[in-house]
Amino acid sequence: MSSSLVIGFVTDVRHADKDEHRSDGSVRRHWLGLAVLEASVHRFDENGVQIVVNLGNVADSSPGVRGEASSNMMGALKVFDTCKAPTRIDVIGNHDLINFPRDQLHRSGLCCFASTGNLYRFERLGDGWDAVVLYDYDIGVVGLNRADKAFQEAEQILHTRNRNIKLHRDDWYANLPEADHRFTPVNGAVSDTQLCWLDSALRKSAEAGNKVLVFTHTPIFAGAAKQKALMWNCEEVLEVLHKHRDTVVAVFAGHNQDGGYARDSAGIHHITLGAVFTSKDKECCAILECYDGWAMCSAYGEACGGHRQLLLAKGTDAVN
């Protein structure tokens, strides 16, 4: 059986010409990520991928180095542009916003805006499939000016849920309940306005008889990611998705660099892709073949937390 809709996924390329020396003694070699991305793009072309989904964090940069963010972004996007797929969907991650704050994203080269100017959007993918792209930093402290109402709301949330942030402690997680590990500056929340829009978008897909894939940078289900990687108000997003459990098939996320997979209580599959820039394999990507109401996800390298194939259908768990 052949699929007429094939989608390729990558996340967290974080391209930069640098080594990042970590406090635990490890070294992240960001410059290796471009070769992994090139191999992943080659894999996409071999498999006839029609839509490439970048789940966020394309480039990295060093503080105070003028022009580095633009140069690194351009270098990574050049590799994306070699892909034969006619369509690319870019989800916005925290490092994208560090490099290009919200009012400068239009200069980034990312395909991230809806016709309305919003960073959350609805896409008709074809063949009975739709996509909902979330913007995880509607409320957050990255990419916004301190004078913005959303920044001030985010700061209040952080100071309420994580005293370490309020006291400017180096260890964000010290004496913090694990359930609150998500409340750090690298994560954010979707707004009430976006939640209402999400409900409306899913209703539109249901009326059309289409199935939906959700694309987000930060994961929304703890079974598929570490607590510290989750969206601040992930429960509210899940509540909306569960209302439309017969329509939503899967959620694809990045941010949690080891990747992961889980199926929630409503039967929705959560696939968290592993990061390109920390991959120990020559490629790190996933390819989704979409059929009539179900899909097969194949992982390459460390893309899906050790799973090689995932059958995405109601009432099924991972198939390795």
Contacts in CASP RR format, 6 or more apart in sequence:
PFRMAT RR
TARGET T0000
AUTHOR 0000-0000-0000
METHOD contacts of the structure
MODEL  1
MSSSLVIGFVTDVRHADKDEHRSDGSVRRHWLGLAVLEASVHRFDENGVQ
IVVNLGNVADSSPGVRGEASSNMMGALKVFDTCKAPTRIDVIGNHDLINF
PRDQLHRSGLCCFASTGNLYRFERLGDGWDAVVLYDYDIGVVGLNRADKA
FQEAEQILHTRNRNIKLHRDDWYANLPEADHRFTPVNGAVSDTQLCWLDS
ALRKSAEAGNKVLVFTHTPIFAGAAKQKALMWNCEEVLEVLHKHRDTVVA
VFAGHNQDGGYARDSAGIHHITLGAVFTSKDKECCAILECYDGWAMCSAY
GEACGGHRQLLLAKGTDAVN
1 291 0 8 1.000
3 289 0 8 1.000
3 290 0 8 1.000
3 291 0 8 1.000
3 296 0 8 1.000
4 127 0 8 1.000
4 290 0 8 1.000
5 50 0 8 1.000
5 51 0 8 1.000
5 125 0 8 1.000
5 126 0 8 1.000
5 127 0 8 1.000
5 129 0 8 1.000
5 289 0 8 1.000
5 290 0 8 1.000
6 47 0 8 1.000
6 48 0 8 1.000
6 49 0 8 1.000
6 50 0 8 1.000
6 51 0 8 1.000
6 287 0 8 1.000
6 288 0 8 1.000
6 289 0 8 1.000
6 290 0 8 1.000
7 49 0 8 1.000
7 50 0 8 1.000
7 51 0 8 1.000
7 52 0 8 1.000
7 53 0 8 1.000
7 125 0 8 1.000
7 213 0 8 1.000
7 287 0 8 1.000
7 288 0 8 1.000
7 290 0 8 1.000
8 44 0 8 1.000
8 49 0 8 1.000
8 51 0 8 1.000
8 52 0 8 1.000
8 53 0 8 1.000
8 85 0 8 1.000
8 285 0 8 1.000
8 286 0 8 1.000
8 287 0 8 1.000
8 288 0 8 1.000
9 52 0 8 1.000
9 53 0 8 1.000
9 55 0 8 1.000
9 252 0 8 1.000
9 273 0 8 1.000
9 285 0 8 1.000
9 286 0 8 1.000
9 287 0 8 1.000
9 288 0 8 1.000
9 303 0 8 1.000
10 37 0 8 1.000
10 40 0 8 1.000
10 52 0 8 1.000
10 53 0 8 1.000
10 54 0 8 1.000
10 55 0 8 1.000
10 273 0 8 1.000
10 276 0 8 1.000
10 284 0 8 1.000
10 285 0 8 1.000
10 286 0 8 1.000
11 54 0 8 1.000
11 55 0 8 1.000
11 56 0 8 1.000
11 57 0 8 1.000
11 217 0 8 1.000
11 253 0 8 1.000
11 254 0 8 1.000
11 255 0 8 1.000
11 273 0 8 1.000
11 274 0 8 1.000
11 275 0 8 1.000
11 276 0 8 1.000
12 55 0 8 1.000
12 56 0 8 1.000
12 57 0 8 1.000
12 254 0 8 1.000
12 255 0 8 1.000
12 257 0 8 1.000
12 273 0 8 1.000
12 274 0 8 1.000
12 275 0 8 1.000
12 276 0 8 1.000
12 277 0 8 1.000
12 278 0 8 1.000
13 33 0 8 1.000
13 34 0 8 1.000
13 36 0 8 1.000
13 37 0 8 1.000
13 54 0 8 1.000
13 57 0 8 1.000
13 58 0 8 1.000
13 59 0 8 1.000
13 76 0 8 1.000
13 276 0 8 1.000
13 277 0 8 1.000
14 30 0 8 1.000
14 33 0 8 1.000
14 57 0 8 1.000
14 58 0 8 1.000
14 59 0 8 1.000
14 60 0 8 1.000
14 95 0 8 1.000
14 275 0 8 1.000
14 276 0 8 1.000
14 277 0 8 1.000
15 30 0 8 1.000
15 31 0 8 1.000
15 33 0 8 1.000
15 34 0 8 1.000
15 37 0 8 1.000
15 58 0 8 1.000
15 59 0 8 1.000
15 60 0 8 1.000
15 72 0 8 1.000
15 73 0 8 1.000
15 75 0 8 1.000
15 76 0 8 1.000
15 277 0 8 1.000
16 30 0 8 1.000
16 31 0 8 1.000
16 59 0 8 1.000
16 60 0 8 1.000
16 61 0 8 1.000
16 62 0 8 1.000
16 68 0 8 1.000
16 72 0 8 1.000
17 30 0 8 1.000
17 31 0 8 1.000
17 72 0 8 1.000
18 30 0 8 1.000
18 31 0 8 1.000
18 60 0 8 1.000
18 62 0 8 1.000
19 27 0 8 1.000
19 28 0 8 1.000
19 29 0 8 1.000
19 30 0 8 1.000
19 31 0 8 1.000
20 27 0 8 1.000
20 28 0 8 1.000
20 29 0 8 1.000
20 30 0 8 1.000
21 27 0 8 1.000
22 28 0 8 1.000
28 277 0 8 1.000
28 278 0 8 1.000
30 60 0 8 1.000
30 277 0 8 1.000
32 277 0 8 1.000
33 276 0 8 1.000
33 277 0 8 1.000
33 279 0 8 1.000
34 75 0 8 1.000
34 76 0 8 1.000
34 79 0 8 1.000
35 282 0 8 1.000
36 276 0 8 1.000
36 277 0 8 1.000
36 279 0 8 1.000
36 281 0 8 1.000
36 282 0 8 1.000
36 283 0 8 1.000
36 284 0 8 1.000
37 76 0 8 1.000
37 79 0 8 1.000
37 80 0 8 1.000
37 276 0 8 1.000
38 79 0 8 1.000
38 82 0 8 1.000
39 282 0 8 1.000
39 283 0 8 1.000
40 276 0 8 1.000
40 283 0 8 1.000
40 284 0 8 1.000
40 285 0 8 1.000
40 300 0 8 1.000
41 52 0 8 1.000
41 79 0 8 1.000
41 80 0 8 1.000
41 82 0 8 1.000
41 83 0 8 1.000
42 283 0 8 1.000
43 283 0 8 1.000
43 285 0 8 1.000
43 287 0 8 1.000
43 300 0 8 1.000
44 52 0 8 1.000
44 83 0 8 1.000
44 84 0 8 1.000
44 85 0 8 1.000
44 285 0 8 1.000
44 287 0 8 1.000
45 83 0 8 1.000
45 84 0 8 1.000
45 85 0 8 1.000
47 287 0 8 1.000
48 84 0 8 1.000
48 85 0 8 1.000
49 83 0 8 1.000
49 84 0 8 1.000
49 85 0 8 1.000
49 287 0 8 1.000
50 85 0 8 1.000
50 86 0 8 1.000
50 87 0 8 1.000
51 85 0 8 1.000
51 87 0 8 1.000
51 88 0 8 1.000
51 89 0 8 1.000
51 125 0 8 1.000
52 80 0 8 1.000
52 83 0 8 1.000
52 85 0 8 1.000
52 87 0 8 1.000
52 88 0 8 1.000
52 89 0 8 1.000
53 88 0 8 1.000
53 89 0 8 1.000
53 91 0 8 1.000
53 131 0 8 1.000
53 215 0 8 1.000
53 252 0 8 1.000
54 80 0 8 1.000
54 88 0 8 1.000
54 89 0 8 1.000
54 90 0 8 1.000
54 91 0 8 1.000
54 110 0 8 1.000
55 91 0 8 1.000
55 215 0 8 1.000
55 216 0 8 1.000
55 217 0 8 1.000
55 252 0 8 1.000
55 253 0 8 1.000
55 254 0 8 1.000
55 255 0 8 1.000
55 273 0 8 1.000
56 90 0 8 1.000
56 91 0 8 1.000
56 92 0 8 1.000
56 93 0 8 1.000
56 95 0 8 1.000
56 96 0 8 1.000
56 217 0 8 1.000
56 254 0 8 1.000
56 255 0 8 1.000
57 93 0 8 1.000
57 94 0 8 1.000
57 95 0 8 1.000
57 96 0 8 1.000
57 217 0 8 1.000
57 255 0 8 1.000
57 275 0 8 1.000
58 73 0 8 1.000
58 76 0 8 1.000
58 77 0 8 1.000
58 80 0 8 1.000
58 90 0 8 1.000
58 95 0 8 1.000
58 96 0 8 1.000
58 110 0 8 1.000
59 69 0 8 1.000
59 72 0 8 1.000
59 73 0 8 1.000
59 75 0 8 1.000
59 76 0 8 1.000
59 95 0 8 1.000
59 96 0 8 1.000
59 99 0 8 1.000
60 72 0 8 1.000
60 95 0 8 1.000
60 99 0 8 1.000
60 277 0 8 1.000
61 67 0 8 1.000
61 68 0 8 1.000
61 69 0 8 1.000
61 72 0 8 1.000
61 98 0 8 1.000
61 99 0 8 1.000
62 68 0 8 1.000
69 99 0 8 1.000
69 100 0 8 1.000
70 107 0 8 1.000
72 99 0 8 1.000
73 99 0 8 1.000
73 100 0 8 1.000
73 108 0 8 1.000
73 109 0 8 1.000
73 110 0 8 1.000
77 109 0 8 1.000
77 110 0 8 1.000
80 88 0 8 1.000
88 111 0 8 1.000
89 111 0 8 1.000
89 123 0 8 1.000
89 131 0 8 1.000
89 133 0 8 1.000
89 215 0 8 1.000
90 110 0 8 1.000
90 111 0 8 1.000
90 112 0 8 1.000
91 112 0 8 1.000
91 133 0 8 1.000
91 134 0 8 1.000
91 215 0 8 1.000
91 216 0 8 1.000
91 217 0 8 1.000
92 105 0 8 1.000
92 110 0 8 1.000
92 112 0 8 1.000
92 119 0 8 1.000
92 135 0 8 1.000
92 136 0 8 1.000
92 137 0 8 1.000
92 217 0 8 1.000
93 136 0 8 1.000
93 137 0 8 1.000
93 217 0 8 1.000
93 218 0 8 1.000
93 255 0 8 1.000
94 137 0 8 1.000
94 142 0 8 1.000
94 186 0 8 1.000
94 187 0 8 1.000
94 217 0 8 1.000
94 255 0 8 1.000
96 105 0 8 1.000
96 108 0 8 1.000
96 110 0 8 1.000
97 105 0 8 1.000
97 137 0 8 1.000
97 142 0 8 1.000
97 143 0 8 1.000
98 142 0 8 1.000
98 143 0 8 1.000
99 108 0 8 1.000
100 107 0 8 1.000
100 108 0 8 1.000
100 110 0 8 1.000
101 143 0 8 1.000
101 144 0 8 1.000
101 145 0 8 1.000
102 143 0 8 1.000
102 144 0 8 1.000
103 145 0 8 1.000
105 112 0 8 1.000
105 113 0 8 1.000
105 119 0 8 1.000
106 113 0 8 1.000
112 119 0 8 1.000
113 119 0 8 1.000
113 121 0 8 1.000
114 120 0 8 1.000
114 121 0 8 1.000
114 122 0 8 1.000
118 135 0 8 1.000
119 135 0 8 1.000
120 132 0 8 1.000
120 133 0 8 1.000
120 134 0 8 1.000
120 135 0 8 1.000
120 138 0 8 1.000
120 190 0 8 1.000
120 194 0 8 1.000
120 197 0 8 1.000
120 198 0 8 1.000
121 132 0 8 1.000
121 133 0 8 1.000
122 130 0 8 1.000
122 131 0 8 1.000
122 132 0 8 1.000
122 133 0 8 1.000
122 201 0 8 1.000
122 204 0 8 1.000
123 130 0 8 1.000
123 131 0 8 1.000
123 132 0 8 1.000
123 133 0 8 1.000
124 130 0 8 1.000
125 131 0 8 1.000
125 213 0 8 1.000
125 290 0 8 1.000
127 290 0 8 1.000
128 208 0 8 1.000
128 209 0 8 1.000
128 210 0 8 1.000
128 211 0 8 1.000
128 293 0 8 1.000
129 210 0 8 1.000
129 211 0 8 1.000
129 212 0 8 1.000
129 213 0 8 1.000
129 290 0 8 1.000
130 201 0 8 1.000
130 205 0 8 1.000
130 208 0 8 1.000
130 210 0 8 1.000
130 211 0 8 1.000
130 212 0 8 1.000
130 213 0 8 1.000
131 212 0 8 1.000
131 213 0 8 1.000
131 214 0 8 1.000
131 215 0 8 1.000
132 198 0 8 1.000
132 201 0 8 1.000
132 202 0 8 1.000
132 212 0 8 1.000
132 213 0 8 1.000
132 214 0 8 1.000
132 215 0 8 1.000
133 215 0 8 1.000
133 216 0 8 1.000
134 190 0 8 1.000
134 194 0 8 1.000
134 198 0 8 1.000
134 214 0 8 1.000
134 215 0 8 1.000
134 216 0 8 1.000
134 217 0 8 1.000
134 237 0 8 1.000
135 190 0 8 1.000
135 194 0 8 1.000
136 187 0 8 1.000
136 188 0 8 1.000
136 189 0 8 1.000
136 190 0 8 1.000
136 216 0 8 1.000
136 217 0 8 1.000
136 218 0 8 1.000
136 231 0 8 1.000
137 143 0 8 1.000
137 144 0 8 1.000
137 188 0 8 1.000
137 189 0 8 1.000
138 150 0 8 1.000
138 188 0 8 1.000
138 189 0 8 1.000
138 190 0 8 1.000
138 191 0 8 1.000
138 193 0 8 1.000
138 194 0 8 1.000
139 150 0 8 1.000
139 153 0 8 1.000
139 154 0 8 1.000
139 157 0 8 1.000
139 188 0 8 1.000
139 189 0 8 1.000
139 190 0 8 1.000
139 191 0 8 1.000
139 232 0 8 1.000
140 150 0 8 1.000
140 151 0 8 1.000
140 153 0 8 1.000
140 154 0 8 1.000
140 185 0 8 1.000
140 188 0 8 1.000
140 189 0 8 1.000
141 151 0 8 1.000
141 154 0 8 1.000
141 155 0 8 1.000
141 158 0 8 1.000
141 185 0 8 1.000
142 185 0 8 1.000
142 186 0 8 1.000
144 150 0 8 1.000
144 151 0 8 1.000
144 154 0 8 1.000
145 151 0 8 1.000
146 152 0 8 1.000
150 191 0 8 1.000
154 188 0 8 1.000
154 189 0 8 1.000
157 183 0 8 1.000
157 189 0 8 1.000
157 232 0 8 1.000
158 165 0 8 1.000
158 166 0 8 1.000
158 183 0 8 1.000
158 184 0 8 1.000
158 185 0 8 1.000
159 165 0 8 1.000
159 166 0 8 1.000
161 180 0 8 1.000
161 183 0 8 1.000
162 172 0 8 1.000
162 176 0 8 1.000
162 180 0 8 1.000
162 183 0 8 1.000
162 184 0 8 1.000
163 176 0 8 1.000
164 171 0 8 1.000
164 172 0 8 1.000
164 173 0 8 1.000
164 174 0 8 1.000
164 175 0 8 1.000
164 176 0 8 1.000
165 172 0 8 1.000
165 183 0 8 1.000
165 184 0 8 1.000
165 185 0 8 1.000
172 184 0 8 1.000
173 181 0 8 1.000
173 228 0 8 1.000
178 227 0 8 1.000
179 227 0 8 1.000
181 226 0 8 1.000
181 227 0 8 1.000
181 228 0 8 1.000
182 227 0 8 1.000
182 228 0 8 1.000
182 229 0 8 1.000
182 230 0 8 1.000
182 231 0 8 1.000
182 232 0 8 1.000
182 234 0 8 1.000
183 232 0 8 1.000
184 228 0 8 1.000
187 218 0 8 1.000
187 229 0 8 1.000
187 230 0 8 1.000
187 231 0 8 1.000
187 232 0 8 1.000
187 255 0 8 1.000
188 218 0 8 1.000
188 231 0 8 1.000
188 232 0 8 1.000
189 231 0 8 1.000
189 232 0 8 1.000
189 233 0 8 1.000
190 198 0 8 1.000
190 231 0 8 1.000
190 233 0 8 1.000
190 236 0 8 1.000
190 237 0 8 1.000
195 236 0 8 1.000
195 237 0 8 1.000
195 240 0 8 1.000
198 237 0 8 1.000
198 240 0 8 1.000
199 240 0 8 1.000
199 243 0 8 1.000
199 244 0 8 1.000
202 212 0 8 1.000
202 240 0 8 1.000
202 241 0 8 1.000
202 243 0 8 1.000
202 244 0 8 1.000
202 247 0 8 1.000
202 248 0 8 1.000
203 244 0 8 1.000
205 211 0 8 1.000
205 212 0 8 1.000
205 244 0 8 1.000
205 247 0 8 1.000
206 244 0 8 1.000
206 246 0 8 1.000
206 247 0 8 1.000
209 247 0 8 1.000
210 247 0 8 1.000
211 247 0 8 1.000
211 248 0 8 1.000
211 249 0 8 1.000
211 293 0 8 1.000
212 244 0 8 1.000
212 247 0 8 1.000
212 248 0 8 1.000
212 249 0 8 1.000
213 249 0 8 1.000
213 250 0 8 1.000
213 251 0 8 1.000
213 252 0 8 1.000
213 288 0 8 1.000
213 295 0 8 1.000
214 241 0 8 1.000
214 248 0 8 1.000
214 250 0 8 1.000
214 251 0 8 1.000
214 252 0 8 1.000
215 251 0 8 1.000
215 252 0 8 1.000
215 253 0 8 1.000
216 231 0 8 1.000
216 251 0 8 1.000
216 252 0 8 1.000
216 253 0 8 1.000
216 254 0 8 1.000
217 253 0 8 1.000
217 254 0 8 1.000
217 255 0 8 1.000
218 229 0 8 1.000
218 230 0 8 1.000
218 231 0 8 1.000
218 234 0 8 1.000
218 253 0 8 1.000
218 254 0 8 1.000
218 255 0 8 1.000
219 225 0 8 1.000
219 229 0 8 1.000
219 230 0 8 1.000
219 231 0 8 1.000
219 234 0 8 1.000
219 251 0 8 1.000
219 253 0 8 1.000
219 254 0 8 1.000
219 255 0 8 1.000
219 256 0 8 1.000
219 270 0 8 1.000
219 272 0 8 1.000
220 230 0 8 1.000
220 231 0 8 1.000
220 234 0 8 1.000
220 237 0 8 1.000
220 238 0 8 1.000
220 241 0 8 1.000
220 251 0 8 1.000
220 253 0 8 1.000
220 270 0 8 1.000
221 230 0 8 1.000
221 234 0 8 1.000
221 238 0 8 1.000
221 251 0 8 1.000
221 262 0 8 1.000
221 264 0 8 1.000
221 268 0 8 1.000
221 270 0 8 1.000
222 230 0 8 1.000
222 234 0 8 1.000
223 260 0 8 1.000
223 262 0 8 1.000
223 264 0 8 1.000
223 270 0 8 1.000
224 253 0 8 1.000
224 256 0 8 1.000
224 259 0 8 1.000
224 260 0 8 1.000
224 261 0 8 1.000
224 262 0 8 1.000
224 270 0 8 1.000
224 271 0 8 1.000
224 272 0 8 1.000
225 253 0 8 1.000
225 255 0 8 1.000
225 256 0 8 1.000
225 259 0 8 1.000
225 260 0 8 1.000
225 270 0 8 1.000
225 272 0 8 1.000
226 256 0 8 1.000
226 258 0 8 1.000
229 255 0 8 1.000
229 256 0 8 1.000
229 272 0 8 1.000
231 237 0 8 1.000
238 264 0 8 1.000
241 248 0 8 1.000
241 251 0 8 1.000
241 266 0 8 1.000
241 268 0 8 1.000
242 264 0 8 1.000
242 265 0 8 1.000
242 266 0 8 1.000
242 268 0 8 1.000
245 266 0 8 1.000
245 267 0 8 1.000
245 268 0 8 1.000
246 314 0 8 1.000
248 268 0 8 1.000
249 268 0 8 1.000
249 269 0 8 1.000
249 293 0 8 1.000
249 294 0 8 1.000
249 295 0 8 1.000
249 312 0 8 1.000
249 313 0 8 1.000
249 314 0 8 1.000
250 268 0 8 1.000
250 269 0 8 1.000
250 270 0 8 1.000
250 271 0 8 1.000
250 295 0 8 1.000
250 297 0 8 1.000
250 312 0 8 1.000
251 268 0 8 1.000
251 269 0 8 1.000
251 270 0 8 1.000
251 271 0 8 1.000
252 271 0 8 1.000
252 272 0 8 1.000
252 273 0 8 1.000
252 286 0 8 1.000
253 270 0 8 1.000
253 271 0 8 1.000
253 272 0 8 1.000
253 273 0 8 1.000
254 272 0 8 1.000
254 273 0 8 1.000
254 274 0 8 1.000
254 275 0 8 1.000
255 272 0 8 1.000
256 272 0 8 1.000
256 274 0 8 1.000
257 274 0 8 1.000
257 275 0 8 1.000
257 278 0 8 1.000
258 274 0 8 1.000
258 302 0 8 1.000
258 305 0 8 1.000
259 272 0 8 1.000
259 273 0 8 1.000
259 274 0 8 1.000
259 275 0 8 1.000
259 302 0 8 1.000
259 303 0 8 1.000
259 304 0 8 1.000
259 305 0 8 1.000
260 270 0 8 1.000
260 271 0 8 1.000
260 272 0 8 1.000
260 274 0 8 1.000
260 304 0 8 1.000
260 305 0 8 1.000
260 306 0 8 1.000
260 307 0 8 1.000
261 269 0 8 1.000
261 270 0 8 1.000
261 271 0 8 1.000
261 272 0 8 1.000
261 304 0 8 1.000
261 305 0 8 1.000
261 307 0 8 1.000
261 310 0 8 1.000
261 318 0 8 1.000
262 269 0 8 1.000
262 270 0 8 1.000
263 269 0 8 1.000
263 270 0 8 1.000
263 315 0 8 1.000
263 316 0 8 1.000
263 317 0 8 1.000
263 318 0 8 1.000
264 270 0 8 1.000
267 314 0 8 1.000
267 315 0 8 1.000
269 310 0 8 1.000
269 312 0 8 1.000
271 286 0 8 1.000
271 297 0 8 1.000
271 304 0 8 1.000
271 310 0 8 1.000
271 312 0 8 1.000
272 304 0 8 1.000
272 305 0 8 1.000
273 284 0 8 1.000
273 285 0 8 1.000
273 286 0 8 1.000
273 303 0 8 1.000
273 304 0 8 1.000
274 284 0 8 1.000
274 302 0 8 1.000
274 303 0 8 1.000
274 304 0 8 1.000
274 305 0 8 1.000
275 284 0 8 1.000
276 284 0 8 1.000
276 285 0 8 1.000
279 301 0 8 1.000
279 302 0 8 1.000
280 302 0 8 1.000
281 300 0 8 1.000
281 301 0 8 1.000
281 302 0 8 1.000
282 301 0 8 1.000
283 300 0 8 1.000
283 301 0 8 1.000
284 300 0 8 1.000
284 301 0 8 1.000
284 302 0 8 1.000
284 303 0 8 1.000
285 299 0 8 1.000
285 300 0 8 1.000
285 301 0 8 1.000
285 303 0 8 1.000
286 297 0 8 1.000
286 298 0 8 1.000
286 299 0 8 1.000
286 300 0 8 1.000
286 303 0 8 1.000
286 304 0 8 1.000
287 297 0 8 1.000
287 298 0 8 1.000
287 300 0 8 1.000
288 295 0 8 1.000
288 296 0 8 1.000
288 297 0 8 1.000
288 298 0 8 1.000
288 312 0 8 1.000
289 295 0 8 1.000
289 296 0 8 1.000
289 298 0 8 1.000
293 313 0 8 1.000
294 311 0 8 1.000
294 312 0 8 1.000
294 313 0 8 1.000
294 314 0 8 1.000
295 312 0 8 1.000
295 313 0 8 1.000
296 309 0 8 1.000
296 310 0 8 1.000
296 311 0 8 1.000
296 312 0 8 1.000
297 304 0 8 1.000
297 309 0 8 1.000
297 310 0 8 1.000
297 311 0 8 1.000
297 312 0 8 1.000
298 308 0 8 1.000
298 309 0 8 1.000
299 305 0 8 1.000
299 306 0 8 1.000
299 307 0 8 1.000
299 308 0 8 1.000
299 309 0 8 1.000
299 310 0 8 1.000
304 310 0 8 1.000
306 320 0 8 1.000
307 318 0 8 1.000
307 320 0 8 1.000
308 320 0 8 1.000
309 318 0 8 1.000
309 319 0 8 1.000
309 320 0 8 1.000
310 318 0 8 1.000
310 319 0 8 1.000
311 318 0 8 1.000
311 319 0 8 1.000
END
